[in-house]
Each structure stands twice: as structure tokens, then as C-alpha cells.
């Protein structure tokens, strides 16, 4: 979400967010307000950005969850989606419109999903995609600190994750240790969409062959 630095197999639906409230729905974690330092910024932009509190899905969206979405919303099935909103590789790893196939684990993060489909999924859950600032702020947390970027061990582990080859089949979501806020798998499994992804990069284009 972007950070868009991952060397992985597909674009996944980022954990969805909604405004923070006193009640935390099942499957979500509360992210308190705070600040983060953007890795890339214009000279006139502040060195630190304030992030308000919000709720974040505790783990990435899975194939099972996205299958339920396209089952309820036929317009987002692989054979019916408009090419304006999803490319040729959209859900290409599934066996069919409503069939995952034997090679796709239902609890693994869903991949090969377009930004439009990710946004539609989030809205169907009465949620939204996180902003770049929200994702970056959440993802800078290590297991023990809200900001682990000054921890050389944490940074080294992230570098290892970014450079490791992608396994042929992704493991189920949520197996990794939760970070300080209780969120799982913000690093190392999939690229993830953010609501304002095009504002966070020099170009809004997607890597060739990805949907």
C-alpha cells in the first residue's frame, strides 16, 4: 500500500479501514493517532505527517472473503467485470468465476485484484481502503514498538522479506506475528492497494502484466 516496494506475485486487497470508534468490530484493530515520516516527499511537504486514529483489518483480505464478494456481486466476477475496471490478469489464479481451484488456499491473501475491485470490496463491507499515510503509519510498527524503524533488527528483517523469492503458494493470512497494534502481514505477503495510491508515486501505473 503502499510502499510499492514489494517483489511479490500479485496485487492484493489491502486490509480495509474505517473511522475509529469506541467499539472495535471483530477482525479489526484500533490504530491510535500519531505521526510518520514519509520515505518520499516533495521539498515543500512536511517531514512528519499526522495520522488520525482509525480501525484497520487485522489481516489481509483472503480468497475466501473475496469469493463471497464476487458471489454476491456478479459484476465483479472474472468473466463479467468490465475491462475498464480490471485487466486480463484479474483473478487469473482462480480456476473459474466462483472456483478457487486446488492450488489456491481459501485463507491465503487474495491477489491479482484491481484497485477498483479492491475499493468495491471495501465499500461492500462498509469500509474503505486506507490512505498511504495510514498504511505507512501502521506498517512502521514492529512487534514491540509503534515505530520500529529505528530498530536495526526490524529493518533488516524487512529487507529480507522484500528481497526473498515469492513462494509458489502463499500461506494463509494471519500466521505472522502481530505488530504492536495487532495487525498481521503488513509486510512480506502481497502488494496492497491504498485509496490514494496514485498520489504516493511518481507514476500511477501498475507493474506490467498486473491487474
N, C-alpha and C positions, 0 to 999 in steps of 0.2 A: 503495500500500500503505500506505499509506497515509496518507498525507498527505491524500488525498482532496481535492486542490485542483485537479485537472486538468479542463480543459474539452475533453474528448475524446469519441469516438464510442461507446465501449463499455467494458465491464469485461473485463480480460484476466486470464489466469493469470499470477500473479507468478512470477518466477523462483523455483524451488524451492530449499530448503536442506536440509542435513543436518549433523550434528555434524562438527566439524573433525577430520581425521585426518592422519597423516603422508603418505598417498597422496592426491593430488588427482585425482579421476576426470576423464576427458576432458569438456570442455564446462563445467567448474565452475572457480571461482576461490576462493582462500583469503582470508577476511577476518580479519585479526588482531584480538585483543581491544582494547577501547578504551572511550571514553565519548562520549555525545552529550547535547545539551541539548534536551529536548522543547519543541516550539513551544507546546504546550498542556499544562498540568498543574494539578493541584489545589494549593492553598496549602501543604498538608502534605507534598506529594511533593517529593523531592529535585530540585535544579536540574540535576543531571547523573545520568545513568543508565549503569551499567556494562554493557557488552555483551561476552559471551564470544566466543571465536573460533568460526567456523563456515565452512561451504562454501556458496557461492551459485552458481546457474546463471549463466553468463557473459552470457546474453542471454534475452529473454522467450521463453516457450513459443510455438511457431509453429502456424499452421493445420495444417501437415503433421503435426506431432507430436501435436496433439490429434485429428486424424483417425485416426491409428494407434491412439490410445487408445480412441476410441468404436468403432472396428472390432473391437478385442479385447474391449471391454466393452459389449455391446449395450444394457445398461440405461441407459447414458448417451447414447444416440443421441437426436436431437431428437424423434422421434416416439414414443419409448418411455420417456423419462425421466419420473419422477413429478413432477407439478406442485408437490408439496411441496418438491422439491429444485431446481427450475428454473422460471422464469416463461415467459410466452409468447414472449419475445424471445430465448430461449436459442438460440444459433447461428442466429439468423434470417437472417444474411447469407449462409449457405451455401445452395447450390441444393437440397440434399437431405440425408438422413441421412449418406450416405457420398460426397457430391459437393460439392466446394467451389464449382464454377461458374467461369465465365471471368472474373468480376470479382474473385475472391478469390485473392490470391497465396499459394501454399502456404508461402512462407517469411516472410510477414508475421505479426506477433503475432496470436494468436487473440483474438477479442473476443466480447462477449455470452456470457460464461461465468459461471455462478453460483458462489458461494463453495463450495457443496457439491461441484460438479463439479471446481472447481479443487483442492479438498482430495483428492478421489478420484484425480485425475490424479497429484498429487504422491505419494500413497501407492502408486500403481501403479509408480512409479519408485523406490520405497524411499527417498522423500524426504518433505519436509513443506513447508508454506507457512512463510515467515519470519514472525517476530513483527514488530509495529510497530517495536519498538526496533531490531531487526536491519535492517529495511528503511531506516529513517531514518538509521541509522548508516552504512550502505553508500552511501545516496544523497547524503549531505552531502559526499562526496568529489568534488573536481574532477579534472581530468586530471592535475594536478601535485601535489595536496596531499590528505592523508587527510581534512582538514576544510577545505573551501573556502568556508565560509560567511562568513569574514571578507574574502573576495576580492570587491570590488565588481563586477568584470567577470563573475565566475561568477554572482553573484546577479542581475545584470542579464540575463544570458543565460537564467537560469531563468525570470525574469519574462516575458521574450519568449516562451519556449516555452509558458508557461501561458496566455498571452493570444492566441496565434496561432490562426487558424481551423484546424480539422482538415481535412486533405486527404481527398478522397472515397475514396481508396485508400491505405492505409498502406504505407509502404516496407518492404522486407524487414528483419527484425530483425538487429541486429548491425552495421549500416552506420555508426552513430555512433561517435565516438572513445571508446575505453575510458576509464573513470575511473582514479583512482590504484590501485585494487585489481584492475583488469582487467575490470570489469563494464560491459556496454553497455546503453544505452537505459533507464536508470533514470528518466529524465525525458523527457517530450515525445512519447511514442507512445500509451500506454494507461494507464487506471486499472488498478491491480493489487491483488489480494486479499492480505491478510495473515491469519495464523491467528487473531489476536485483534482483528480489525478493529472489533468492537462495543465494545471497551473503550477505543478511541482517539478516539471521537467522542461528542458529546453524545447522539446517537441512532444506533442501528444500522441505521436504514432506508437503503434504496438509492434513488438518484435515480429519480424517476418514469419508468416505461417501461423500466427497465433490469433485466437478469436476473443 
